[in-house]
Amino acid sequence: MTTAGDLPPSSHWRDVVAWVLHLVLYSVLLAGYFLLVLRYLAGWFAQLFHHHRAEYALFGILIMIAQAVALDSISAFILRVFRIARK
């Protein structure tokens, strides 16, 4: 088993940079997603909230799951492309 002391310093910094890049990328994608949902689905969600609470809860959970999967897939793909281009 390797420890942090066994890794070369460049490997450690490369991991830190990749993590920070992933965090920044995910933050930008999440902010964009939030603005799109707010603009295009806010009225529909408000109507569901006032008239169909069970469906509102179901769609709220489904959209959270879809958002997590989509944003993680997109950010992983972009980071994979970035790593390939960097090599």
Backbone as a printed PyTorch tensor [residue, N CA C, xyz], in Angstrom:
tensor([[[  0.8400,  -1.1640,   0.0000],
         [  0.0000,   0.0000,   0.0000],
         [  0.8950,   1.2410,   0.0000]],

        [[  0.5020,   2.2360,  -0.7850],
         [  1.2940,   3.4580,  -0.8420],
         [  0.6800,   4.5000,   0.0850]],

        [[  1.5070,   5.3460,   0.5870],
         [  1.0390,   6.4500,   1.4180],
         [  1.3360,   7.7540,   0.6980]],

        [[  0.8610,   8.8430,   1.2700],
         [  1.0820,  10.1460,   0.6440],
         [  2.5750,  10.4570,   0.5300]],

        [[  3.3740,   9.9470,   1.4750],
         [  4.8070,  10.1890,   1.4230],
         [  5.4970,   9.4380,   0.3050]],

        [[  4.8840,   8.3380,  -0.1740],
         [  5.4770,   7.5350,  -1.2410],
         [  5.2400,   8.1260,  -2.6290]],

        [[  4.2230,   8.9940,  -2.7650],
         [  3.8890,   9.5490,  -4.0670],
         [  4.8320,  10.6930,  -4.4150]],

        [[  5.1860,  10.8080,  -5.6770],
         [  6.0110,  11.9510,  -6.0730],
         [  5.2140,  13.2440,  -5.9050]],

        [[  5.8780,  14.3450,  -5.5880],
         [  5.1710,  15.6130,  -5.3700],
         [  4.3400,  16.0510,  -6.5620]],

        [[  4.8110,  15.8040,  -7.7700],
         [  4.0590,  16.2290,  -8.9520],
         [  2.7370,  15.4860,  -9.0460]],

        [[  2.6980,  14.2340,  -8.6270],
         [  1.4580,  13.4650,  -8.6580],
         [  0.4480,  14.0520,  -7.6860]],

        [[  0.9220,  14.4500,  -6.5160],
         [  0.0330,  15.0390,  -5.5140],
         [ -0.5640,  16.3440,  -6.0320]],

        [[  0.2610,  17.2180,  -6.5750],
         [ -0.2430,  18.4980,  -7.0700],
         [ -1.1630,  18.3150,  -8.2690]],

        [[ -0.8750,  17.3310,  -9.0830],
         [ -1.7350,  17.0510, -10.2290],
         [ -3.1270,  16.6280,  -9.7470]],

        [[ -3.1690,  15.8290,  -8.6900],
         [ -4.4550,  15.4170,  -8.1220],
         [ -5.2040,  16.6010,  -7.5190]],

        [[ -4.4780,  17.4820,  -6.8470],
         [ -5.1060,  18.6600,  -6.2460],
         [ -5.6620,  19.5710,  -7.3380]],

        [[ -4.8850,  19.7840,  -8.3830],
         [ -5.3400,  20.6330,  -9.4910],
         [ -6.5600,  20.0110, -10.1690]],

        [[ -6.5480,  18.7080, -10.3740],
         [ -7.6940,  18.0330, -10.9840],
         [ -8.9280,  18.1740, -10.1050]],

        [[ -8.7620,  18.0540,  -8.7920],
         [ -9.8920,  18.1770,  -7.8740],
         [-10.4640,  19.5940,  -7.8980]],

        [[ -9.5830,  20.5990,  -7.8770],
         [-10.0310,  21.9900,  -7.9150],
         [-10.7230,  22.2840,  -9.2440]],

        [[-10.1680,  21.7960, -10.3310],
         [-10.7840,  21.9770, -11.6410],
         [-12.1650,  21.3330, -11.6710]],

        [[-12.2810,  20.1450, -11.1330],
         [-13.5620,  19.4480, -11.0750],
         [-14.5650,  20.2450, -10.2420]],

        [[-14.1350,  20.7850,  -9.1310],
         [-15.0050,  21.5710,  -8.2610],
         [-15.4940,  22.8370,  -8.9600]],

        [[-14.5880,  23.5460,  -9.6300],
         [-14.9580,  24.7640, -10.3470],
         [-15.8990,  24.4430, -11.5040]],

        [[-15.5780,  23.4280, -12.2660],
         [-16.4130,  23.0270, -13.3940],
         [-17.8020,  22.6240, -12.9200]],

        [[-17.8750,  21.8270, -11.8700],
         [-19.1610,  21.3880, -11.3490],
         [-19.9610,  22.5830, -10.8320]],

        [[-19.3040,  23.5540, -10.2180],
         [-19.9900,  24.7440,  -9.7110],
         [-20.5920,  25.5600, -10.8540]],

        [[-19.8390,  25.7200, -11.9250],
         [-20.3410,  26.4630, -13.0830],
         [-21.5260,  25.7320, -13.7150]],

        [[-21.3990,  24.4200, -13.8880],
         [-22.5040,  23.6420, -14.4580],
         [-23.7350,  23.6840, -13.5560]],

        [[-23.5410,  23.6090, -12.2590],
         [-24.6610,  23.6440, -11.3210],
         [-25.3570,  24.9980, -11.3480]],

        [[-24.6020,  26.0800, -11.4100],
         [-25.2020,  27.4110, -11.4830],
         [-26.0010,  27.5720, -12.7780]],

        [[-25.4500,  27.1020, -13.8880],
         [-26.1740,  27.1580, -15.1590],
         [-27.4400,  26.3300, -15.1270]],

        [[-27.3520,  25.1480, -14.5540],
         [-28.5140,  24.2780, -14.4290],
         [-29.5930,  24.9510, -13.5740]],

        [[-29.1860,  25.5360, -12.4480],
         [-30.1240,  26.2120, -11.5620],
         [-30.8540,  27.3350, -12.2870]],

        [[-30.1110,  28.1350, -13.0480],
         [-30.7350,  29.2380, -13.7690],
         [-31.6920,  28.7390, -14.8460]],

        [[-31.3390,  27.6630, -15.5340],
         [-32.2410,  27.1020, -16.5440],
         [-33.5280,  26.5660, -15.9130]],

        [[-33.4010,  25.8430, -14.8280],
         [-34.5890,  25.3080, -14.1490],
         [-35.4350,  26.4490, -13.6030]],

        [[-34.7900,  27.4450, -13.0230],
         [-35.5230,  28.5810, -12.4750],
         [-36.2910,  29.3100, -13.5670]],

        [[-35.6680,  29.4660, -14.7080],
         [-36.3260,  30.2060, -15.7980],
         [-37.4490,  29.4050, -16.4660]],

        [[-37.2000,  28.1190, -16.7410],
         [-38.1450,  27.3630, -17.5530],
         [-39.1000,  26.4610, -16.7750]],

        [[-38.7610,  26.0840, -15.5630],
         [-39.6220,  25.1530, -14.8250],
         [-40.2310,  25.7380, -13.5590]],

        [[-39.9050,  26.9690, -13.2070],
         [-40.4010,  27.5450, -11.9550],
         [-41.9210,  27.6290, -11.9400]],

        [[-42.5290,  28.0870, -13.0200],
         [-43.9950,  28.1990, -13.0750],
         [-44.6710,  26.8510, -12.9750]],

        [[-44.1190,  25.8790, -13.6790],
         [-44.6890,  24.5330, -13.6580],
         [-44.5720,  23.9100, -12.2680]],

        [[-43.4200,  24.0770, -11.6280],
         [-43.2400,  23.5540, -10.2730],
         [-44.1430,  24.2690,  -9.2730]],

        [[-44.3420,  25.5740,  -9.4290],
         [-45.2380,  26.3110,  -8.5350],
         [-46.6710,  25.8130,  -8.6840]],

        [[-47.0730,  25.5690,  -9.9050],
         [-48.4190,  25.0480, -10.1430],
         [-48.5790,  23.6500,  -9.5510]],

        [[-47.5840,  22.8060,  -9.7290],
         [-47.6250,  21.4800,  -9.1090],
         [-47.6870,  21.5930,  -7.5850]],

        [[-46.9090,  22.4990,  -7.0170],
         [-46.8760,  22.6670,  -5.5700],
         [-48.2520,  23.0370,  -5.0230]],

        [[-48.9470,  23.9180,  -5.7070],
         [-50.2430,  24.3910,  -5.2160],
         [-51.3830,  23.4200,  -5.4790]],

        [[-51.2850,  22.5950,  -6.5090],
         [-52.4190,  21.7560,  -6.8850],
         [-52.1800,  20.2550,  -6.7470]],

        [[-50.9540,  19.8100,  -6.8440],
         [-50.6460,  18.3730,  -6.8240],
         [-49.3810,  18.1340,  -6.0000]],

        [[-49.5260,  18.1230,  -4.6900],
         [-48.3440,  18.0170,  -3.8160],
         [-47.5840,  16.7040,  -3.9910]],

        [[-48.2820,  15.5910,  -4.1760],
         [-47.5940,  14.3020,  -4.3190],
         [-46.7470,  14.2820,  -5.5890]],

        [[-47.3030,  14.7770,  -6.6960],
         [-46.5440,  14.8270,  -7.9430],
         [-45.3810,  15.8060,  -7.8400]],

        [[-45.5950,  16.9040,  -7.1220],
         [-44.5320,  17.8810,  -6.9000],
         [-43.3430,  17.2260,  -6.1910]],

        [[-43.6380,  16.4680,  -5.1550],
         [-42.5750,  15.7930,  -4.4000],
         [-41.8580,  14.7750,  -5.2850]],

        [[-42.6150,  13.9910,  -6.0470],
         [-42.0280,  12.9850,  -6.9250],
         [-41.1350,  13.6290,  -7.9850]],

        [[-41.6470,  14.6530,  -8.6640],
         [-40.8480,  15.3030,  -9.7000],
         [-39.6550,  16.0470,  -9.1100]],

        [[-39.7950,  16.5810,  -7.9120],
         [-38.6650,  17.2280,  -7.2550],
         [-37.5300,  16.2480,  -7.0160]],

        [[-37.8660,  15.0630,  -6.5000],
         [-36.8490,  14.0380,  -6.2610],
         [-36.2450,  13.5490,  -7.5760]],

        [[-37.0880,  13.3200,  -8.5820],
         [-36.5890,  12.8490,  -9.8770],
         [-35.6620,  13.8670, -10.5400]],

        [[-36.0050,  15.1260, -10.4470],
         [-35.1460,  16.1320, -11.0810],
         [-33.8250,  16.2760, -10.3260]],

        [[-33.8230,  16.0660,  -9.0080],
         [-32.5630,  16.0950,  -8.2580],
         [-31.6590,  14.9360,  -8.6640]],

        [[-32.2390,  13.7570,  -8.8270],
         [-31.4570,  12.5890,  -9.2420],
         [-30.9110,  12.7940, -10.6540]],

        [[-31.7710,  13.2510, -11.5550],
         [-31.3390,  13.4890, -12.9370],
         [-30.2350,  14.5400, -12.9930]],

        [[-30.3710,  15.5870, -12.1860],
         [-29.3520,  16.6320, -12.1440],
         [-28.0190,  16.0840, -11.6660]],

        [[-28.0440,  15.2880, -10.6360],
         [-26.7920,  14.7350, -10.1050],
         [-26.1010,  13.8480, -11.1320]],

        [[-26.8610,  12.9780, -11.7710],
         [-26.2830,  12.0690, -12.7640],
         [-25.7700,  12.8420, -13.9770]],

        [[-26.5620,  13.7730, -14.4740],
         [-26.1770,  14.5240, -15.6730],
         [-24.9460,  15.4020, -15.4230]],

        [[-24.9540,  16.1480, -14.3380],
         [-23.8240,  17.0410, -14.0800],
         [-22.5440,  16.2670, -13.8020]],

        [[-22.6520,  15.1470, -13.0960],
         [-21.4560,  14.3510, -12.8480],
         [-20.9270,  13.7300, -14.1420]],

        [[-21.8250,  13.2660, -14.9960],
         [-21.4000,  12.6890, -16.2770],
         [-20.7360,  13.7360, -17.1620]],

        [[-21.3260,  14.9180, -17.2230],
         [-20.7640,  15.9820, -18.0550],
         [-19.3980,  16.4110, -17.5330]],

        [[-19.2930,  16.6170, -16.2260],
         [-18.0070,  17.0630, -15.6820],
         [-16.9420,  15.9710, -15.8150]],

        [[-17.3080,  14.7010, -15.6410],
         [-16.3480,  13.6110, -15.8110],
         [-15.8750,  13.5390, -17.2620]],

        [[-16.7880,  13.7100, -18.2060],
         [-16.4250,  13.6880, -19.6210],
         [-15.4620,  14.8310, -19.9540]],

        [[-15.7710,  16.0350, -19.4860],
         [-14.9160,  17.1800, -19.7740],
         [-13.5350,  16.9910, -19.1540]],

        [[-13.4860,  16.4740, -17.9290],
         [-12.1900,  16.2290, -17.3010],
         [-11.4100,  15.1410, -18.0310]],

        [[-12.0950,  14.1210, -18.5300],
         [-11.4310,  13.0640, -19.2960],
         [-10.8380,  13.6470, -20.5770]],

        [[-11.5860,  14.4920, -21.2490],
         [-11.0820,  15.1440, -22.4680],
         [ -9.8930,  16.0300, -22.1250]],

        [[ -9.9610,  16.7470, -21.0130],
         [ -8.8720,  17.6120, -20.5840],
         [ -7.6100,  16.8070, -20.3120]],

        [[ -7.7490,  15.6650, -19.6620],
         [ -6.5830,  14.8130, -19.3670],
         [ -5.9660,  14.2550, -20.6530]],

        [[ -6.8090,  13.8460, -21.6030],
         [ -6.3010,  13.3100, -22.8620],
         [ -5.5620,  14.4110, -23.6380]],

        [[ -6.1300,  15.6170, -23.6570],
         [ -5.5010,  16.7160, -24.3810],
         [ -4.2000,  17.1370, -23.7160]],

        [[ -4.0870,  16.9690, -22.4030],
         [ -2.8930,  17.3910, -21.6730],
         [ -1.7340,  16.4290, -21.8650]],

        [[ -2.0110,  15.1570, -22.1380],
         [ -0.9500,  14.1480, -22.2650],
         [ -0.2040,  14.2650, -23.5360]]])
